Amino acid sequence: MKRLVLSVSQSNGEIAGCDYFTVEVSPAYARLLLDRLALLEAAKVKDADAYEFWFWDGTGDYFDGDPHEHSDSAVPSRTECNQLVVREGAVWWFAYPKHADVQLLTDPVSIDDLRAIARG
């Protein structure tokens, strides 16, 4: 199991409470993400215009503050429409903060990083 801490970019300005994202990636979850990347590649063989897939996915949490000072008692920010974005060679997590018109998008996690986690 690997805990990833990812930076978050925000559209339409900036809202407090969503500075970084954490997600626990087990070898089994990493293999699922790799399967989803392979699914996109298979779709691109049939249709070159296939660009990305989106999946509902609430596995991680968004937090406020400095990720280096994160503690297990930190309270996650409330988000909705949590999704996983699969693009060629990487995955991202996406969400909206509750009651805000701001889009949150994490830094990508590469296929190579997922392969390393999947191997355990």
C-alpha positions in Angstrom: 0.0 0.0 0.0 1.4 3.4 -1.0 0.0 6.7 0.2 0.2 9.3 -2.5 0.1 13.0 -1.8 -0.7 15.1 -4.9 -0.9 18.8 -5.5 -4.2 20.2 -6.7 -4.9 22.8 -9.3 -8.2 24.8 -9.2 -10.2 26.4 -12.0 -12.2 29.6 -11.6 -10.1 31.1 -8.8 -9.1 29.4 -5.6 -11.1 28.0 -2.7 -9.8 27.2 0.7 -9.6 23.6 1.9 -8.4 21.9 -1.2 -4.6 22.4 -1.4 -3.6 18.8 -1.7 -5.1 15.3 -2.3 -4.2 12.0 -0.6 -5.1 8.5 -1.8 -4.0 5.1 -0.6 -3.1 2.9 -3.6 -2.9 -0.8 -2.9 -1.4 -3.2 -5.4 -5.0 -4.3 -6.3 -6.2 -0.7 -6.8 -3.0 0.0 -8.9 -3.9 -3.0 -11.1 -7.4 -1.7 -11.6 -6.0 1.7 -12.6 -3.7 0.0 -15.1 -6.6 -2.0 -16.5 -8.4 1.3 -17.0 -5.4 2.7 -18.8 -5.3 -0.5 -21.0 -9.0 0.0 -21.7 -8.4 3.5 -23.0 -5.5 2.2 -25.2 -7.9 -0.5 -26.6 -10.5 2.1 -27.4 -7.9 4.3 -29.2 -7.1 1.3 -31.5 -10.7 1.3 -32.7 -11.2 5.1 -32.5 -8.2 7.5 -32.7 -10.3 10.3 -31.3 -10.7 8.5 -27.9 -8.9 10.9 -25.6 -9.9 10.1 -22.0 -12.2 8.1 -19.8 -13.9 9.3 -16.6 -14.9 6.9 -13.8 -16.8 7.7 -10.5 -14.2 7.3 -7.8 -14.2 8.6 -4.2 -11.1 6.8 -3.0 -9.1 9.9 -2.0 -9.6 13.1 0.0 -8.7 16.8 -0.4 -7.2 18.7 2.4 -6.2 22.3 3.4 -2.7 23.4 4.3 0.7 22.0 4.0 0.9 18.3 2.9 4.2 17.9 4.8 2.3 18.7 8.0 -0.6 16.3 7.3 -1.8 14.2 10.3 -4.2 11.4 10.6 -6.5 13.7 12.5 -6.8 16.1 9.6 -10.4 16.6 8.5 -10.9 16.2 4.7 -12.7 18.9 2.7 -16.2 18.1 1.5 -16.3 17.4 -2.2 -18.8 16.0 -4.7 -18.7 14.4 -8.2 -15.4 12.7 -7.3 -14.0 11.1 -10.4 -10.9 9.5 -11.8 -9.6 10.7 -15.2 -7.7 8.3 -17.3 -5.6 9.7 -20.1 -2.8 8.2 -22.1 -0.1 7.2 -19.7 -1.5 8.6 -16.4 -4.4 9.1 -14.1 -5.8 12.1 -12.2 -8.5 12.7 -9.6 -11.2 15.3 -10.1 -13.9 16.8 -7.9 -15.9 19.9 -7.0 -15.8 21.4 -3.5 -19.2 21.3 -1.9 -21.3 24.3 -2.8 -18.6 25.9 -5.0 -18.2 26.3 -8.7 -14.5 25.4 -8.8 -13.0 22.3 -10.4 -10.2 20.4 -8.6 -7.7 18.4 -10.6 -4.8 16.6 -9.0 -1.3 16.2 -10.4 -1.0 13.0 -12.6 0.2 9.6 -11.4 2.1 8.0 -14.2 1.7 4.5 -15.5 5.2 3.7 -14.4 4.4 4.7 -10.8 1.3 2.5 -10.9 3.2 -0.4 -12.3 5.7 -0.1 -9.4 2.9 -0.1 -6.8 1.1 -3.0 -8.5 4.2 -5.1 -8.2 4.1 -4.5 -4.4 
